[in-house]
Amino acid sequence: MNVGDQVRIKTSVIFYHHPLHRSEAFEAQGMEGTIVNILTDYKGRPISPNFPIQVEFQVEGSKRPMRAHLKSDELELI
């Protein structure tokens, strides 16, 4: 997976920061988005984050896109 790839969430993932469902459990399985960043370093130092892939989702009715950090095994390429 690379930055710019279109992906879909293939496993059950719960978001509590969805713009239209704040502080409520929101099932995100099946949502499609774009990879915007893959975290490998911080200020030049290597890191090993638990959720290294940052994905941006367009949400209808929201002012701006929602971003979430996910694992590679939770995503599939479209």
Buried (B, 14 or more C-beta within 10 A) or exposed (E): BEEEBEBBBEEEBEBEEBBEEEEEEBEBEEBEBBBEEBEEEEEEEEEEEEEBBBBBBEBEEEEEBBEBEBEEEBBEEE
